[in-house]
Amino acid sequence: MGNNLKIELEGKYILVSKKILKPEYHDNEKRVFFCEDGFGCSSQTSGNAIFGYYVFDNEKCRIEGYQVERLATEEEIKKAKELKNEINWQDKETDR
């Protein structure tokens, strides 16, 4: 089973399918997910759990291998990290 891409995903950035996300998370920079571990990271396993985090907000979670749309581009990863920095800046402003 593994994942839709049939490649090793551990340590890679992917885009999570829009099908499982609320509409407010359909922008590509909000769908960038960093794969850390899980049987779904491998193309050769029977499991499909992928553990990692969404780059734009650092939310750690589990997705399934069949929810992987494709590898993220460098531009999408960059935009997700910029959005993360923007969110962190806004949080600091509201703490004052």
C-alpha positions in Angstrom: 0.0 0.0 0.0 2.4 2.7 1.2 1.5 6.0 -0.6 0.0 7.2 -3.9 3.4 8.2 -5.3 5.0 4.8 -4.8 8.3 6.5 -3.6 10.1 6.9 -0.3 8.6 10.0 1.4 10.5 10.2 4.7 12.2 13.6 5.0 10.3 15.0 2.0 7.7 17.7 1.5 4.4 16.8 -0.1 1.0 18.4 -0.9 -1.9 16.9 1.0 -5.0 16.3 -1.2 -7.6 19.0 -1.1 -10.3 16.3 -0.7 -9.6 15.9 3.0 -9.2 19.6 3.9 -11.7 22.4 4.7 -11.9 25.0 1.9 -9.9 27.6 3.9 -6.9 25.2 3.7 -7.0 24.6 -0.1 -4.2 27.1 -0.9 -1.0 25.2 -1.8 1.1 26.8 0.9 -1.3 25.5 3.5 -1.2 22.0 2.1 2.6 21.6 2.3 3.3 18.7 4.7 6.7 17.4 5.9 6.8 13.6 6.2 8.8 12.4 9.2 7.9 8.8 9.7 5.4 6.0 9.3 4.7 3.0 7.1 3.0 5.3 4.5 6.4 6.9 3.8 7.6 3.7 2.2 6.5 2.4 -1.2 7.0 -1.2 0.0 4.9 -1.5 3.2 1.4 -2.7 3.8 0.6 0.3 6.2 -0.3 3.8 5.0 0.1 6.1 8.1 2.4 9.1 7.5 3.4 11.2 10.5 4.7 14.7 10.2 3.6 18.3 10.3 2.0 21.1 8.2 4.8 23.6 7.4 2.7 26.8 7.6 1.6 26.2 11.3 3.7 23.3 12.6 0.6 21.2 13.4 1.8 17.7 13.9 -0.6 15.0 12.7 -1.1 11.8 10.8 -2.2 11.5 7.3 -2.7 8.5 5.1 -0.6 7.5 2.1 -3.6 7.7 -0.2 -4.1 11.4 0.8 -0.8 12.4 -0.8 -1.3 14.4 -4.0 2.3 15.0 -5.1 5.7 16.3 -4.0 5.7 20.0 -3.1 7.8 22.3 -5.3 10.6 24.5 -3.9 8.3 27.6 -4.5 5.4 26.0 -2.5 7.8 25.1 0.4 9.2 28.6 0.4 5.7 30.2 0.5 4.6 27.8 3.3 7.6 28.9 5.4 6.9 32.6 4.7 3.3 32.1 5.8 4.6 30.4 9.0 6.9 33.4 9.7 4.0 35.8 9.0 1.7 33.9 11.4 4.4 33.9 14.1 4.9 37.6 13.7 1.2 38.2 14.1 1.1 36.1 17.2 3.9 38.2 18.7 2.0 41.4 17.9 -1.1 40.2 19.7 0.9 39.2 22.8 1.8 42.9 23.4 
